[in-house]
């Protein structure tokens, strides 16, 4: 396998960062293909915790090449901060490449994001106000600024001469008393360009050459399937294509180059932001998952809404991503619960729905239909350690029944089972099949 795509099957926060980092051990390249610094990955190396927003998860394995693809929107100020932070913590940055075609988040994008979110009322997506949506809007409307523009004063100045008056008019219409300064923006962003220049490259060429040489390339998505701009819970999702197909568009490789798509499934469901959530729990079980699973956003620290595993969502993800394998994460969080439920289908106005609806009003009205399974006991860190060493067979019987249930519902084999945030807290099933 040379090209492997890793995607989230839910609303993001499935633990893709850890899983990408785990698979990255065998990879030569780790490539991020969409999203911006509205996403976050938390990775543990030994006892150290790292939180990334733009840098691909492979950055800590310094011998790997890491790529920020053209499908990512880049806030150069945030990126420079992240690079400074990891250098401070003793990691060398040798092999970072940023697509010359990636779009740049400008100061006015962040301002407009905040204003529009206020005005959207019922359509609020609960954005992180990092300027992601407005940057993608400008990209699609064909007046974006790209990384390549930051390397050429004349080009950037020409663009800003046109863009700043347009954005100023927008702010004036919104009644905001903010004056944009072309000179300040030009200076700041040229300075960013100067610092990032050595990383900017034709990354499509780089990746295709790597695949020609049979190098292993890992493509990592941010967010999850159900936040996809086309296939997610519109308008409550994100502004980019989070599904596996986005890996081709967001990096400049053809679809036939992808060998395998891996879907990361959290053993329960969580959601940041607004929008319907059929299996959401407003009880002690939901609270238990939030506290035990540390369900607070990597980027914003917002508490996540939690609920039972929803197979209607996961089956949809299997379909739109054409998943070859599943990875189950955070199954340890459910330990200690007496009974565990899995949503099999929805009931809507006395009709059974097996497939995820496009209509948000229908989704808001759906009642989950559950299968109930017995829980398994609570295990100490040492007991988990023993189980991981022995592998799948050592897992509690009721946990294996839970995993079987997921396998039957999706028809997809599992490759990894993650029972904690550290690299060693992983049961690798690849030799098991």
BELPE-V199863 format. One record per helix or strand of 3 or more residues. SS is the DSSP state (@ for helix, = for strand). FROM is the first residue (numbers start at 1). TO is the last residue. If there is no record, write none. Layout:
BEGIN
ss->SS from->FROM to->TO
ss->SS from->FROM to->TO
END
This chain:
BEGIN
ss->= from->3 to->8
ss->@ from->16 to->26
ss->= from->29 to->32
ss->= from->41 to->45
ss->= from->48 to->52
ss->@ from->57 to->60
ss->= from->65 to->68
ss->= from->72 to->74
ss->@ from->76 to->88
ss->= from->96 to->99
ss->@ from->107 to->119
ss->@ from->121 to->123
ss->@ from->132 to->140
ss->@ from->147 to->151
ss->@ from->153 to->173
ss->@ from->182 to->199
ss->@ from->203 to->212
ss->= from->217 to->220
ss->@ from->225 to->227
ss->@ from->246 to->249
ss->@ from->255 to->257
ss->= from->260 to->266
ss->= from->269 to->271
ss->@ from->284 to->293
ss->= from->305 to->307
ss->@ from->311 to->321
ss->= from->325 to->329
ss->@ from->331 to->334
ss->= from->339 to->348
ss->= from->351 to->353
ss->@ from->360 to->365
ss->= from->367 to->374
ss->@ from->381 to->390
ss->@ from->392 to->394
ss->@ from->397 to->410
ss->= from->414 to->418
ss->= from->426 to->428
END
